[in-house]
Amino acid sequence: MSTGRGGPQSIYSGQISFAPSYQPSGGLAATPPRLPALDPGFIAKVEEIGPNYDNQPPRSQDDPRGFFSPPDQRNALITRSVSFFFRFRGGVLQEVPQNDAARQQGEFYAAATVFSQARRTDHLLTVPFDARTGNVSETDYDWRCLSFRHEPAQNGGTYAFLAFIGEEEGLPAVVPAWEKLIPQPYRYQKTYENGNPIPPGTTCAGLIGSLPLLLALAAFSARPDALIPALRESRLATGRWVPHNYTTGVQERGLVVTIYKDPGNTAGSTDAVLQNLEKGVYGAFYAP
C-alpha cells in the first residue's frame, strides 16, 4: 500500500455544466445536475502484535497504576497474526476479499499502535503510528493512556471524542450497552468525596474521533480468535453499537490499526470526508 498522505482532495473538480430546462414562461433556466450523496468509507488493516523481549528486555515503569511499558524499539515488536482487512462503506464493516485490489492500492490515511494492560489494569496505551516502522524513543511521542475530549453533539448530548491526547479520562455519561466496547477505566464513574456517584450533566451521544482508535476499541472487545466476527457485527448502518457475546479481549495484547482510503470509493474516502467522519459530521461512529 502507498504510504504517502496527500492533502485534501476535492470531491468534485472543475466547472459544473448546467443542463438547460424549460420554464413555464418558455425561457431556459440552468438546472444543476443531481449530485450523488456521499458514502463515507475507508479500508482498515488490523494486525495483532506483541513484544519481543529477546531484542529489548521489559522496561520498568514507576507507575502506581501498575502499567508496563511497551517496547520503544521497533525491532522489539513482532507481528503475531496475518493482516485482517475490513471495508467501511454503507455504514457497516465487511471483510475485504483476498483478491480485492484495495488490499494493495489504498492510500495511507492514519495509524495507531495500541497495547492493553490486562492483569494489571484495563487501561490502553497508544502511539499515533505503526510502532514497527520507527523507534518510539526517537519520536516526539511516548506511550500514553487513551483519552477523550467531550464535544457537544448537534442533536443534543455530548460526544466522546477518542483521542491520543485529550482532557478527559472517560465517557461523559453512563452507557450500559458499551460494557464490552469501553474498558472499565474509561466508563463514567465520577463520585463525590463520600463515594456517592455524581449524576452526569449530559447524555453520551456516541463515540467519534480517531478512526484507528475506534477500530482498536472494537477489536479489543473480543479475543483474537473472534476479531473478524466481532468487528463485522459491531455496527449497524445507523451507527449503533451491537453488543456481542464474545469473550472480552482486553488482555496483555497489542494491535496495529492502519486506515487507508478506499480506491473503490474515491468520492467518499478523501481526507476531508474522513476528517469529517472523525469529527462526527455524519453522526456518531458508534452510537449507544
Secondary structure, DSSP 8 states (H G I E B T S, - for coil): -B--------SS-S----EEEE-TTS-EEEE----------EEEEEEEEEE-TTTS--B----TT---B--SSGGGEEE-S--EEEEEETTEEEE--TT-THHHH-BEEEEEEEEE-TTT-S-EEEESS-TTSS-GGGSS---EE-EEEEEE-TTSSEEEEEESS-SBSS-SS--GGGTTTS-GGGS---B-TTS-B---SS-EEEEEE-HHHHHHHHHHTS-GGGHHHHHHTSB-TT-BB----S----SS-EEEEEEE--TT-STTSSHHHHHHHHHTTT--SBB-
